[in-house]
């Protein structure tokens, strides 16, 4: 008995919970199915209820064979098949921090580069990942992409770097058998391998790529919104990173304005200066509330000096999502804006207005959609593509060059 008590104490002290039994998982899974069927706006718009039920029953039949993490992962896969990017099951509770790889990466073009790690793995910085444990990176990313509705290139490039560090996920798909992984990478024309052990990235040990300069969007990425008037080019640059009104509530920002005050300052610049081009950049905007953006677009549309072909530009990117998609559609409907950048991860017609619930036993959080936004009559439109595709290369990133700004600056 003393030995059992000691084991339980050790498990709790390590933050590891005992495996849930089949009955409790069955209760949770049926609770998810029932509530989601009743509360989601239209869970079976793209894939039938019969197919979803088949997936659910298959997971229930295997709960004795799978770990808690694997069960949650398979539930997320089942949700992803239904095609709503806003409906997701949080896996956070079952993620083992001792199995997270110290890697942050980013797609430049179709290649995945390591942009941040810890000092123990600093040689990986700037390396293009080719394989993990002998498995080609494309094979790995194709499997990981089953964990979200893989509707377009934008969402693929956004979600894959978020999932890749979780060795539990790599193990689930058979790409890893041990806690450490061997990464094959290319850097400076040389191919190398490095064994990476799960560890935590801290402020003390983190290392990232040293950039030669920061672009205006990079410099202000953590702010909700910012502006800059480039006097020489006569360009007014508006960075709109979050569809939220009050920058004062952002602890990472020193911008004292709410959006109404910010909007006034923008139109004062337009009134007091010659503005040949106005850039509205939403490449980092993951959403919020679309109302203030829509009203801002309407005011820009009413300004005949700004709302002219070749004078108004909207920047899109892989992180443009949710309410930012609605505001992009507002620009399409109301203005003569030219769209530049990358395709969006969100679709013009999409689910939203999120609600959430908690599964009774596992306490996992499920988010789901309660409304469907329709912004185009065209069918099977899975993204908003820019008029001009302009991507940032890895060399651009390192050298502080924004090819989007350069394109707009030289546009005639």
BELLINZI-V685636 format. One line per field, one symbol per residue. ss: DSSP state (h for helix, s for strand, l for the rest). phi: phi as a letter, one per 40 degrees, with the letter a starting at -180 (. if undefined). psi: psi as a letter, one per 40 degrees, with the letter a starting at -180 (. if undefined). Layout:
ss = ???
phi = ???
psi = ???
This chain:
ss = lhhhhhhhhhhhhllllllllhhhhhhhhhhhhhhhhhhlllllllllhhhhhhhhhhhhhllllllhhhhhhhhhhhhhhllllllssllhhhllhhhslllsssssllsssssssshhhhhhlllsssssllsshhhhhhhhhhhlllllhhhhhhhhhhhhlshhhhhhllllllllsssssssllssssssslllllllllssslllllllhhhhlllllssssssllllssssssllsllshhhllllllllshhhhhhhhhhhhhhllllsssssllllllsllhhhhhhhhhhhhlllllllllsssssllllllhhhhhhhhhhhhlllssssllllllllsssssssssllllllsssssssssllllllllllllllssllllhhhhhhlllhhhhhhhlll
phi = .cccccccccccccgbcccccdcccccccccdccccccbcdacbcbaccccccccccccdcbcccbcdccccccccccccccgbcccabccdcbccccbbccbbbacbgcbbbcbaabccbcccdgcccbabfgcdcccccccccccacccacccccccdcccdcccccccdcgcabbccbbbcabafgbcbbacbbdaccbccbcbbccccabcdcccbccccaaaabccccfbbbbbbcacbcbccccccbbccccccccdcccccccccbcbcabbbbbcbcchibcdccccccccccccccccbdgbbbbbbacccafcccccccccccbbbcbcbhbccccbdcacafcbaabccccgccbbacbabcbbacccfccabcccbcbbccccddccgbbccccccdccb
psi = dddddddddddddefhiihiiddddddddddddddddddidgdfddhiddddddddddddeeddeiiddddddddddddddeeheehihheddehhdefhighhiihhbehhiheiaiddfdedheihhdihfehhddddddddeeeihgdiddddddddddddehddddddeeeieidiihhhihhfehhiihhhhhihhiddeiiihhidihiddddfdeidiiihhhddefhhhhhgdhgidhddeheeieheiidddddddddddddeihhdihhhhfdeheabhedddddddddddehdddgihedhhhhiadehibdddddddddddeifihhibiiidiidhiiagiiiihhdddeihhiiieihhheieiifheihhidhhhihidddddefhhdddddddeh.
